[in-house]
């Protein structure tokens, strides 16, 4: 984190989930990943983790979701691990 600018990595993110992809929007732009690019799905008591590699994930706070069960159902229907 000390090695330079990290705009877009830290701060507010808006995530849009569709049937085809996940879109992550930040102050510096947006990234898209197809559901097939999600390698694993984990959770703990506070967060969901959508791993797009062995060391990188989209971290989704459960407190920001209106329905955790619906989120799990969407992920299960779009992934195959």
PECOR-V565725 format. One record per residue. N is the residue number from 1. D_CENTER is the distance of its C-alpha to the mean C-alpha in Angstrom with 1 decimal. Layout:
BEGIN
n=N d_center=D_CENTER
n=N d_center=D_CENTER
END
This chain:
BEGIN
n=1 d_center=20.0
n=2 d_center=23.8
n=3 d_center=24.1
n=4 d_center=23.5
n=5 d_center=21.6
n=6 d_center=17.8
n=7 d_center=17.3
n=8 d_center=13.8
n=9 d_center=12.4
n=10 d_center=13.6
n=11 d_center=14.2
n=12 d_center=12.8
n=13 d_center=9.7
n=14 d_center=9.7
n=15 d_center=7.0
n=16 d_center=9.2
n=17 d_center=8.9
n=18 d_center=12.1
n=19 d_center=14.1
n=20 d_center=13.8
n=21 d_center=10.5
n=22 d_center=7.2
n=23 d_center=8.5
n=24 d_center=7.4
n=25 d_center=10.8
n=26 d_center=12.6
n=27 d_center=16.4
n=28 d_center=16.9
n=29 d_center=15.4
n=30 d_center=12.5
n=31 d_center=10.7
n=32 d_center=10.2
n=33 d_center=9.3
n=34 d_center=11.3
n=35 d_center=10.4
n=36 d_center=13.1
n=37 d_center=11.2
n=38 d_center=9.0
n=39 d_center=11.6
n=40 d_center=11.1
n=41 d_center=9.7
n=42 d_center=11.0
n=43 d_center=11.7
n=44 d_center=14.3
n=45 d_center=16.2
n=46 d_center=14.0
n=47 d_center=10.3
n=48 d_center=7.9
n=49 d_center=6.5
n=50 d_center=5.1
n=51 d_center=7.7
n=52 d_center=8.6
n=53 d_center=11.8
n=54 d_center=14.0
n=55 d_center=13.3
n=56 d_center=9.9
n=57 d_center=6.4
n=58 d_center=3.1
n=59 d_center=5.2
n=60 d_center=5.8
n=61 d_center=9.6
n=62 d_center=11.6
n=63 d_center=14.2
n=64 d_center=12.3
n=65 d_center=12.3
n=66 d_center=15.7
n=67 d_center=15.6
n=68 d_center=13.8
n=69 d_center=15.9
n=70 d_center=15.0
n=71 d_center=11.3
n=72 d_center=12.4
n=73 d_center=14.8
n=74 d_center=12.6
n=75 d_center=10.5
n=76 d_center=14.0
n=77 d_center=15.5
n=78 d_center=13.3
n=79 d_center=13.2
n=80 d_center=16.3
n=81 d_center=16.3
END
